[in-house]
Amino acid sequence: MRLGFIGTGIISSALVTGFCESRIRDLSIMVSPRSRRRGSELADKYPGMVQIADSNQEVLDGSDWIFLAVLPEQAEAVLVELHFLPSHRLLNLVSSLGLGQAQEITGTLALAADVVPLPFNARRTGPIVLYPRIPEAIELLGHIGKVVTVDTPEQMAVLRSVTALMSSYYMLTATVVNWCREKGLEEEPARDYVTSFFGALNETAAGWRGELDDLAHEMTPGGLNWQILQNLTGQENFQGWSEALDPILERVTKH
């Protein structure tokens, strides 16, 4: 299994880490020379698996799978300078670069797909969005996360927009933990409880086969959950989340 990474930013580093921790047999990873500090850290941490190339072309020459993870404004210029083989498999992380646009530059490839990975994939958890549905890509990416496939680029843009909720979710968690501290609880038990509590809620929602609205209303009328839900609904807090996502989707699809 020979993987190559063009661009060695935060997400690429997360993916390399996830793959190295996955125990795939005979794994070799080559990373581009850009961001040499990150590349060196990965090579030092995973000797024998990660190697820093002298050029982007060397990454291609030594890899079967190519992860393109450069800045949007650099993508076309980077691709133009590279010679792809028909046997290469391209996984594109650049939101502004369409697959058709990419293959006009690279020529016909064994496969090409868009992917939206996340930092959690370093721990081999969390989702990875894939378009189109390609069994080989699903098998590869399944080593480092839960692969979610979509049918159109427009659907991918919707899920790409959802990734913008990470910081807000962390802020919600921090707000609840800080509230517990203000009420006299120490940091450690507050954080342990709140993060485990939210984690269990997410697991329950993932396994729920009905409407999620119905799950939200699985409560005692007039009880504690009812009271907060009524309060937040009355202040239109939940509508605010949807309204915050709309301009993100517009921004994502503007490219």
VENHUNOR-V417818 format. One record per residue. N is the residue number from 1. RES is the residue in one small letter. PHI is phi in whole degrees, -180 to 180 (999 if undefined). D_FIRST is the distance of its C-alpha to the first C-alpha in Angstrom with 2 decimals. Layout:
n=<N;N>
res=<RES;RES>
phi=<PHI;PHI>
d_first=<D_FIRST;D_FIRST>
This chain:
n=<1;2;3;4;5;6;7;8;9;10;11;12;13;14;15;16;17;18;19;20;21;22;23;24;25;26;27;28;29;30;31;32;33;34;35;36;37;38;39;40;41;42;43;44;45;46;47;48;49;50;51;52;53;54;55;56;57;58;59;60;61;62;63;64;65;66;67;68;69;70;71;72;73;74;75;76;77;78;79;80;81;82;83;84;85;86;87;88;89;90;91;92;93;94;95;96;97;98;99;100;101;102;103;104;105;106;107;108;109;110;111;112;113;114;115;116;117;118;119;120;121;122;123;124;125;126;127;128;129;130;131;132;133;134;135;136;137;138;139;140;141;142;143;144;145;146;147;148;149;150;151;152;153;154;155;156;157;158;159;160;161;162;163;164;165;166;167;168;169;170;171;172;173;174;175;176;177;178;179;180;181;182;183;184;185;186;187;188;189;190;191;192;193;194;195;196;197;198;199;200;201;202;203;204;205;206;207;208;209;210;211;212;213;214;215;216;217;218;219;220;221;222;223;224;225;226;227;228;229;230;231;232;233;234;235;236;237;238;239;240;241;242;243;244;245;246;247;248;249;250;251;252;253;254;255>
res=<m;r;l;g;f;i;g;t;g;i;i;s;s;a;l;v;t;g;f;c;e;s;r;i;r;d;l;s;i;m;v;s;p;r;s;r;r;r;g;s;e;l;a;d;k;y;p;g;m;v;q;i;a;d;s;n;q;e;v;l;d;g;s;d;w;i;f;l;a;v;l;p;e;q;a;e;a;v;l;v;e;l;h;f;l;p;s;h;r;l;l;n;l;v;s;s;l;g;l;g;q;a;q;e;i;t;g;t;l;a;l;a;a;d;v;v;p;l;p;f;n;a;r;r;t;g;p;i;v;l;y;p;r;i;p;e;a;i;e;l;l;g;h;i;g;k;v;v;t;v;d;t;p;e;q;m;a;v;l;r;s;v;t;a;l;m;s;s;y;y;m;l;t;a;t;v;v;n;w;c;r;e;k;g;l;e;e;e;p;a;r;d;y;v;t;s;f;f;g;a;l;n;e;t;a;a;g;w;r;g;e;l;d;d;l;a;h;e;m;t;p;g;g;l;n;w;q;i;l;q;n;l;t;g;q;e;n;f;q;g;w;s;e;a;l;d;p;i;l;e;r;v;t;k;h>
phi=<999;-115;-110;-128;-122;-96;104;-127;-89;-63;-68;-59;-61;-65;-66;-59;-60;-60;-65;-65;-85;-82;64;-64;-73;55;-86;-134;-128;-118;-116;-71;-71;-64;56;-59;-62;-64;-60;-65;-62;-68;-65;-70;-76;-127;-63;88;-110;-110;-132;-92;-80;-83;-156;-64;-64;-64;-60;-63;-64;-107;-137;-99;-103;-117;-98;-95;-137;-102;-65;-52;-72;-101;-57;-64;-62;-67;-65;-58;-83;-107;-109;-91;-100;-59;-83;-70;-117;-106;-113;-98;-101;-86;-65;-88;-109;-73;-64;-63;-62;-64;-77;-63;-89;-81;85;-65;-121;-60;-162;-145;-150;-93;-135;-125;-87;-140;-58;-60;-63;-61;-98;61;-141;86;-85;-135;-84;-132;-144;-80;-78;-125;-52;-61;-69;-61;-63;-65;-70;-64;-71;-126;177;-91;-82;-113;-98;-128;-99;-143;-61;-66;-67;-62;-62;-63;-72;-61;-65;-61;-61;-71;-86;-57;-63;-67;-66;-63;-67;-61;-61;-63;-63;-69;-62;-65;-62;-60;-66;-64;-92;106;-87;-73;-59;-62;-66;-64;-67;-60;-70;-64;-67;-68;-62;-66;-62;-67;-61;-65;-64;-65;-63;-64;-93;-79;-97;-94;-68;-67;-59;-66;-63;-63;-101;-80;-153;-83;-56;83;-84;-67;-63;-58;-63;-70;-60;-63;-64;-69;-64;-63;-90;58;-66;-72;-61;-62;-67;-64;-65;-72;-77;-56;-68;-67;-62;-61;-67;-67;-89;-74;-66>
d_first=<0.00;3.81;6.47;10.08;13.30;16.65;19.15;18.99;21.60;22.15;19.88;16.88;17.62;17.81;14.43;12.80;15.01;14.20;10.45;11.35;14.03;12.20;11.27;7.85;7.52;6.04;4.86;6.25;8.33;11.13;14.25;17.35;20.52;22.53;23.40;22.79;24.31;21.66;18.92;20.80;21.19;17.48;16.89;19.88;18.86;15.33;15.90;13.29;10.50;12.17;13.84;16.53;16.79;20.32;20.18;18.51;18.22;16.30;13.69;13.52;13.75;10.73;8.35;7.58;8.34;11.55;13.44;17.07;19.10;22.21;25.83;27.30;29.82;27.27;24.80;26.55;27.46;23.91;22.61;25.57;24.71;21.19;20.37;17.75;16.74;17.28;13.70;12.52;11.97;14.20;14.70;18.14;19.66;22.89;25.68;27.99;25.72;25.88;23.28;25.97;26.90;23.37;22.92;26.38;25.03;21.54;22.69;21.24;17.52;15.36;15.67;17.10;17.96;19.82;18.76;20.99;19.33;21.60;21.95;21.98;18.26;18.04;19.64;17.49;20.64;22.44;21.89;19.57;21.36;19.68;21.53;21.57;20.42;17.26;15.86;12.20;12.61;14.64;12.18;9.51;12.47;14.21;12.35;14.41;17.55;19.80;18.98;22.31;22.55;25.57;27.29;28.45;27.91;31.20;29.96;26.96;29.57;31.49;28.68;27.75;31.43;31.27;28.87;31.96;33.54;31.58;34.19;37.04;35.69;35.40;38.93;40.20;38.80;40.37;43.65;43.94;43.11;45.67;48.22;47.85;48.42;51.46;52.85;52.65;49.27;47.18;43.85;41.67;43.01;43.20;39.57;38.40;40.46;39.77;35.97;35.91;38.46;36.54;33.31;35.24;36.73;33.35;32.18;35.45;35.15;31.62;33.09;36.32;36.68;39.85;40.72;39.78;43.34;44.60;42.55;44.09;47.50;46.98;49.53;53.14;55.46;57.18;54.76;52.74;49.69;52.14;53.93;50.94;49.55;52.99;53.28;49.97;50.44;53.94;52.70;50.11;47.30;44.80;45.77;45.01;41.29;41.15;43.23;40.93;37.91;39.74;39.79;36.12;35.27;37.63;35.95;32.43;33.64;35.80;33.06>
